[in-house]
């Protein structure tokens, strides 16, 4: 195995042994010993802990960039008492054709005494070492660059604290926090379960989120890419950038690279709430939901109505529209009604109507009537409509009775509704009930 000739700085001079905090340190009678001997004994205890994990450890690894240039990475490590470590991972910076493929690699580790404990990986490992390769990730391993910093990842780590299930490390050169957590399952099962959990709160359709405390609401995006890019306004032209953090996914949610705050509430890791309606921080004081209500008001997505869910007055208006279509042309009948944007030359946003043009119901056309949707408050939808709402060209081509019936239906939805989604984290059917309780409907985006 070849030694890595990488850089080391004297960060440990600023981190004397007493900064290490753990009940384990307090329980063990080291403090009558010399500092060097005390650190040696503590290093032995950490090594014993590393070896003791039957399923090894999940290494939640971060690179020390000023902004979230890279996501966090789940690496896996199993240590033996003879100084060997087996790493595994499936990250996108694996080389030799292994990008995004589950791969294992064995190398060496050691505990160093450098005015503090250092867990060192000074032998190249195909899983860990690409992050600390001084060559830029876009060029490695083709080129060699003198004094490069690569991805600002570390291979030697100061032990900051530890307990039976967790070891907190800090990169010796670049300073990013790296966390080791005992793995409670097979490594590939951990990867599968993490991907399944991510699907419960990440969607290609709905990519922005609320992060809320009892006094403050902010917004963030980028989660699907392992980023936590948050602002004070969903409108990017009006927002002021607040922070940019990397995050790593877990089977229960995700963890940020470092502590942060919203209002006076701290957050570091988010997990599913007991009812799975949101993600919550460690003490439940900060909650995350997708901007699901904003998604319902999205102009481009067509939300189709479950016609059986309509309250009686709305069902009557739908029946009148269906009857008008058939009266105008016996081969026409109503196919679907929704909210969204039509696709015709003079497309309109509002009520979308689809009708069959043949008795066999094999061909459909779409027309629309304008109305506006907005979010007056979290979890509410307001619909507003002109006295004579505009029809698009396809709707105008129908008989006057059809256009009138479509306009009446559009105006029938005017009002303010309380919304209840099946999921607050990804696109899902939404039930709407007017604030006075007289109207009801259910929407689905597919």
N, C-alpha and C positions, 0 to 999 in steps of 0.2 A: 504494500500500500504506500502511495506517495504522500509525503507530508505537504500540507498546504503552507505556502509562504505568504501569509496574510498579515495585515497590520494589527497592532495592539497599542492602545494608549493607556496612560496611567490614570484611568478613571477610578481605579480602586484606591488611589491616594485620597480621594474625596469620600470613599465609602469604607470607613473602618469597620471592624467586625461588629461593633456594638449597634450598627444600624439594622442588623438582622433581627427581625422580630418574629417570634413564634413561641407558643406555649411549650413546645418541645425544648427550645433553648432554656426556658426558665426551669423546666423540670429537671434537666440534667445538670449535675454539679460540676460545671466547667469553670466557674469564675474564680476559683483559687489557683488556677493554672496560668501559665504564661500565655500571652495572646497567641503566639504561634502554635502552642500545643492545643489551646482551646479550639482554634480554627481547624486544626488537624482532626480533632475528635468530632467536631461538628461535620466536617467533610465525610468522615467515616459513617456518621449517622445518616447523612443524605444519600450516600452510596447504598447503604443498606435499604433505605426506603425505595430508591430507584429500582433495585433488584427485586424487591418484594412484591411488585404488582404482577399478578398472574396474567393479565391481559395487556400488560405494558401501559403506556401513557399516551394520551392525546396531547400533542404539542400545538398549542394555539399560537402560531408564529406570525409576527408582523415585521415589516421593514420600516425603518425610521426615516420616512420622507415627510417633508413639511406639510404636504397635503396628501389626501388619500390617493396616491398614484397607483398603488397596488392594493388589492383586497387582502384580507387575512387568510391564512392557510392552515388547514388541519393536516398536520404531520403526525405520524405514529412512531413510537420508539419503545423498544424492549431492551433492557439492560441485563447483562450477566455480571457475575462477581469477578470475572477475569478481565474486565475492561472492554468487552465487545458490546456493540450496540447495533441493533437492526432497526433501520428506519423504513417507513413505508409512506406512500402518498400517491395521489393521482393528479397533481397540479399541472398547470399549463407550462411550467418552465422546465419540466423534465426533458432531458436530451436523448439523443440516440434513438429517435423515433418513438419515445415513450410518452410524449405530450398527452396529458389527460388520461393516461392509462395507469391502472393500479400497478405499482412497482415497489419492490423491496430491495434494499441494499444494506450490506453489513460493513461496518468500519470499527473504529476504536473511540473510546472516550476516556477521560480521566478527571479526577478532582484535583484542582490546583490550589495551593495556598499562596495568595498574593495580597497580603494584608486583608484578606477576606476570602470566602469560598468562591471558586470559579468552576463551573461545569464546562469542560473544554472538549471540543470536537476538532482536533487538529489534523485529522486524516480525512482526505476527500471522501464525501459520501454523496452518491448521485441524487439523493432526495433533498438533503439539507444544503449542501455546499453551493448549488447554483445561486442561492440568494446572497452569499457572501463573496462570490467570485468578483474580483475587482474589475473584470471586463464587463462592459455594458451588456445587459441581457439581450439586446438586439443584435449583438455582434458575437457574443460567446457561442462556442469556443473557437471560432475561426481566427480571431485577432487577439493580440496581447497589447494591453494599454498600460503604460507605466503610471503608477500612482492613481489608478482608477478607483472608483468607489462602487461601481456596479449598481446593485439594487438597494444599497444601504442596509443589507442584512448582516447579521452576526453569526459567528460560529463558536464563540466563547461567551459564556453568560455568568454574570455575577448572581449568586443566590441571594435574593432579598429576603425571603421568608419561606417557611414550609410547614405543612402539617401532614397528617396521614394520607390525605387525598389530593393535596395541591402543593405545587412548588411554584413560587413566583420568581422569575428570572428577569434580568435586565441585560441587554446586549452590551458587551464590554467596550466595544468601539463606538457604535452608533446610538446605543441607549434605548432602543425600543423595548417595551415590556413584552415578555414571552411567558406563557403560562403552561405548566404541565399539570394535567388532570388525569387521575387514574381512569383508564378506559374500562367501562363496565360491560363490554361486549366484544365480539369478534370485530376486527378492524374493518373488514369489508361490509359487515352488517352496520357498523357505525356510519360508514359513508352512505349506505343505502337509506338508513333511517334519517340521516341529515338531509338528504335530497328530498325525501318524502315530506319532511317537516317544512322545508323551504317552499314546496309547492302549495302549502296551505296559506302562505302569506305573500308570495311573490307571483305576479302575473304579467304577461306581456301586454295585456290590455290596460291594467291599472297599476301605474308605476310610482305614484306619489302617496304620501302618508301624512297623517296627523301625529304629532308627538305632543301629549297634553299632560300638564299638571293641573292642580286645582285652581291655579291662577293664570296660567300661561298656555297658549297654543302656538306651536311652530309647525313647520312642514319640512318633510325631507323626501329625497328621491335617491335613485341609484342603488337601492338595496339588492336588487337581483344581481348586480355586478360586485357585490361585497363592499359597497360604499354607503356612507351615511352623510349625505350632502344636504345640510338643512339651512333653511332661510325663514324669514318672518312673513313671507307672502308667496302664494302659489304663482302669482303673476311675476315672471322673471324680470319683466321690465321695471317692476316697482320694488323688487326684493333687495334686501341688503344681506350679503353673505354672512352667515353666523359662524359656521365651522364645517370642517371636512374631515371625516374620520373613516378609517378602514374598519371592517368588521369581519368576523369569522362565524360561520354557521355551526349550529349544534343540533342534536336531535330534538331539542326542545325550544329552539328559537335562534338567537344570535348574540354575540358578545362584541363590544367595541374594543378598539385597541387601548383605550384609556378612559378613565372616569370623565364625565362631563355633567353639566347641570342645565336645568331649565327652571327658571325662577329660582327658588331656593331648594329644589329637589335634585338629588344626585342620581345618576344612572350610569351603569356600566354594562349590565347584561339584561337581556329581555327574554322572557319565556312565556309560553301560552298561559292565559288566565285559566282558572278552574273550569269556566264554562266555554273556553276556547273562542270567546267573542273578540279578544284583543290580545296583544302582547303587553306584559307588565314588567317593570324593573324589579329590583331585588325586594323592595319593601312595599310594592304596589302603589307607590305615589305618582308614578309616571306611566301613562298608557299610550299604546300605539294602535291605531286603526288605519286602514287605507282611506284615502279620500273618496270613499265609496259613494257618498251623497253627491259630490261634485261629478262623479262619473255618470250618475243618473241624469244629470243636466247637460252632459256632453253633447255637443251639436252633431258630431259625426256618427256616433254609435246609434244604431236603431234598436230601441227597446220595444219588444213586441208585447202586446197585451194578452193576458190569459182571459179570453172572452167569458169564460165561465165564472171568473172571479169578480166580474163587475157588479156593482150595486144595481138595483132594479132600474133606476132612472137612466143610467148609462147603457144598460142592456137594451132598453127601449129605443134609445137613439141609434145604437148599432143595428138593431132590427130594421129601423126605418131606412137606414143607409142601404142595407142589403136588399130591401124591397125596392128601393128606387133604382138600384143597379139592374135588377131583373126586369122591372117595368120598362126600363129604357132599352134593354136588349135581353131577350130571353136566354141567351147563352152566357150572360154575365152573372156572377155571384161573388159575394164577399169572400176573400181568402184570408186576410189578416189586417189588423190595425196596430199601429205602433207610434212611438215618438222617435223622431230623428230627422234625417235630411234626405230628400228625394234625390234621384239621380238624373232627372230630366234636364233639358237645356236651361230652363229658368228655375233650377232647383230651389226649393223652399225648405225651411226648417220649422218643424212643428208636428202636426198630425200626419202620419204616413198611412195611406190606404192602399192595399193590394187587392186586386180583384181578378177572378178567372175570366178569360175571354172565350172559352169554349165550354160546351156542356160536359165534356169529359174531364174538365178541370186539369188540363195538361199545360196550359199557357197562362202566364200572369202578367199584368201590367201594374205600375205603381204611379200614384198621384199623391199630392199633398196640399195641406191647408196650413197657413202660418199660425204659430203661436210661440210664445217665449217661455222658457224654463229658467228658473234661478233658484239659488239656495239662500233663503232669507235667514236661516239659522241652521246650526249643525243638525243633520237628520231631518230636514224639512225640504219640501219641494213646492215652489210656487209656479203656477201656470197662469199666464195672462194672454188675452186675445182681443184684437180689435173688433169693433162692431161688425165690420165687413172684412174679415180676414182674407188675405190674398190666396188664390189658388194657383198652382203651377200649370204649365201648358197641358200636361196629360189630364189633369183634373178638369181644366176648362173645356177640353174636348168632349167631355161627357154632357149628358142632358142637364138642363138647368136644375131639374129636380134632384139629380145626383149631387151636383155642386152644393145646392142648398142643404141637403141632408148631411153632407160632409162638414159643412160650416157649422151646422147646429151641433154635431158631435164634438167638433173642436171646441166650441164655446161651452159645451157641457162639462169639459174638464177644468174650466177656469176655477181657481181656488188655491188654497194652501193646504198641504198634506203633510202628515207625519209619516216618516218612512221607517220600515223595519226590514233589513236585509236578512237573507239566510246566512250570509257570512259578512262580517265587517272587515275582512282582510283581502278577499279576492272577489272578482265579479260574480254575482249570484242573483237569483230572483229577489225582487223587492216588493213588499206589500205596502201600498199607500192608502191611508185613511184620512179623509178631510178633517180639519181641526174641529169642525162642528159635528163630525160623525155621520154625515149624510151620504157621502160618496166613498167608494172603495174600488180599488183595482190592483192587479198584480202585474208586474213587468218582468220580462226576462230578456237578456241581451242576445240569446241564441235560440 
